[in-house]
Every structure is written in structure tokens, then in C-alpha cells.
């Protein structure tokens, strides 16, 4: 198959996305299997889930004494939080990929695209921060 | 989507798909509705397995039909499984994001994506996607369910009515696209052809992607169904480039909403992980079946599924 020539930013974006998503998927599946195999403690217990997953997020957090934000990252001994780490790694892939191409645009003095990438990374970081901007949920 | 040699679809295949889906959905729905007693005690694994199997079939159908997994996942799972809509939307966004992340590297390496086209639209849709996620988690579930049903029925109507253009005619690029350098030569690695392309209505496209991102974050359905017509018919992007670039835009916009759902506690691994694995395994098989399935027949099957699931979501939202 004839492959077209790629720009440097496309090559770098593809490489970071490939490795980032691969690590994310491996962690996601491995931690979930650990969860199912009972290798880690799971809170709330899996048997309680059919009662809990009918609740809204707010009621679920109240019933399980959970908390919003990065609370899950402080409880990585819990199986559920471990699985969330895989999801967080996958969600971080676009941030890493876009951040990786900013230096290329800067070297090319393409300040418009460097600024666009920087703004997108900033938006994703705000989302990742868990900040509640203007609505309470 | 690449043009591949096609063979006639076996007549039994769409019917078998629908039957398999119905066979799976009926006991689960009946159980959820109390018609059939739910398995006692540790029945979480029945639902987790059911989610995996349903997503596997959705993944098979999604690729040949040219839709993302999220648009099938959210109405079907919220309509027929006992999970709260918050968790279904969280899982739906993850499904949409995971599929596009997996496809992204090869689309980029095959020259099917143009980053200059992607970045302005990705910024626009990721910004509004967070706003959609915030509003979606703040609104009452019945209202979101009603909006979801309405949107899914509208998407089905759009899929029926929409015509696509392989290489739209763009007489003059607009000043913004000239300023941003959004143009190029599309080299089709399968057909071995080279076609110059440029875009118009870039500012309108950015506004459209604000609206699409908001809906995607609000309903958790991803947005490939709207991205591709927006890029292809409105901005004049060649169809294959539009489909591939849509995938990368979706991965970025879904990531921003997924972060918001994750940090709001709206992602349950026991729902989300089997969904992602099932959808990705199904999508791989769906991609292989591209050579033997008739995409038009699968598309009709998917439209029928969307009409059914959309009506169910609408009725559920309205309390019926």
C-alpha cells in the first residue's frame, strides 16, 4: 500500500497516541481482571451494585460515601479506583498527543496552531482537574 | 471509509443480528421491568456479561453502518438495562473515545487525517463538550432521557435523508481557512488517487462543532453522526478525509466530557469496561466483515435499531 508523506506533527501525534492508548487499554483490562478475580478489595462490593447502579450519580456517591473529583486516585488499593486509573490514562491520551506537537509548531514559528493546541490542552486540563466551573452537580 | 471489494450480504445476516440482539435484550428488559424475576444475589455479572455481549453486536453493526458506537450504545443500554442514565452516558462517552483512540494512529499514518483541519474544530467541540457534560449531569434524568430519545430519532431521520458527496465542489476557500492553511492534497492509499481539496464556511463550521460538542457531552452519544455531514456537506471536506478527521475530533471532544464524568463519579467500571471491550472486539470483526457485508443493508438494520431504541428512550423519558 502506498503511504503518503506525513508531516512531523502528524507522525509525532500518531506515535504518542499509539503508545498512550496501548498502555491505557492494557491497564484498563488488567485492573478490571484483577477486580473480577478478587485480587483487590472492591468497594462497594460487586454484589451490591444491582441496587446501587439504579441511583443517580449524586445518590450513588451519598450511598457509597464516595466523593467527586480526584478522590478515586487517593484510594488505588480499591479495585474500582484501579480500573478508573485505566480510564484516566485513556482520557489523558489526547492531552499528551496535542501537547507533544506544540514544540513542532513553535519551531516552525506557526504560532496560530501552537496557540490552538495550547488552548485545547488547557480546556482538557480544566476538565481533568475536576473543577466545577459554574454548575453544581 | 476505505472502498473495499464487496460481496452480497447473506440474506440471513441482518435478521440474525436483530434476532441475536432481541434474544439478548428481551430477558434483560423483562427482568429489569419485573416481568421475569432478576437473578438473585450476585446478578451483577449477568448484567456485566449482557452489556459485553450487546456491545459486541453493536460494534459489529457500527463499523459497516458508518456510525460510532456511542450513538447505538446510549439509547439501547439506557432503554433496556437497569443502569441509571448518568452511568450509561459516562460509559457511552468512554466507548466513543476508546474506539476513536484505537483507530487514530493508523488513520494518521495512512494520511487520512489533516491536523490543521482537526485542531480548530477539536478546540471548539471539546470546549462545548464539557459544558454539555455539566448541563447533562445537572438536569433531571427524565428530561435528558426525553432529549436523548428525540435526538436519536432525529439522527435516524438524518441517516435516512442525508446524501454524501465523495468530493464536494468548493469554488473558493474562505479567508479564515486560508489564514489557517486548511487545504491539501488527499492521497487515497487504497485507490491510489491524489485529489486537491480546500474548505469553505470555516467560521460556520466552528459554530456548528460547538453545538455538536455540546450535544455529545449532554447525551454521551459521541458525535460522528453529525461531524461527518458537517465536514463533508457544509465545509466541503472530501468524504474519506471527513470520516477520518471526525474520528480524531471525537477522541478529543469525548476525552474532555469523559474527564468531567469521571471526576463527577459517573463512570462505573463494571458497566464501562465490559462495554469498551465488547464494542472494540465487535468493531474489529465489523471491520473484517466490511468485505462480505452490504453496508446499505447493515445501515438499514442500524436505522431500524435506532428508531426502536429512540422511541423506547422517548417513551421512558415521558414516563410510559
Interface residues (C-beta under 8 A of the other chain):
Chain A: X1 X2 X3 X4 X5 X6 X7 X9 X10 X11 X13 X14 X15 X17 X18 X21 X24 X25 X28 X29 X32 X35 X46 X47 X49 X50 X53 X54 X55 X56 X57 X60 X61 X66 X67 X68 X69 X70 X72 X80 X83 X84 X86 X87 X88 X90 X91 X92 X93 X94 X95 X98 X101 X112 X113 X116 X117 X119 X120 X123 X124 X126 X127 X128 X129 X130 X132 X133 X134 X135 X136 X137
Chain B: X38 X41 X42 X43 X44 X45 X47 X82 X83 X84 X86 X87 X94 X97 X98 X101 X102 X104 X105 X108 X109 X110 X111 X113 X115 X116 X119 X120 X122 X123 X126 X127 X130 X134 X135 X137 X138 X141 X179 X180 X187 X189 X190 X192 X251 X252 X255 X256 X257 X258 X259 X260 X262 X263 X264 X265 X266 X267 X268 X269 X270 X271 X272 X273 X276 X277
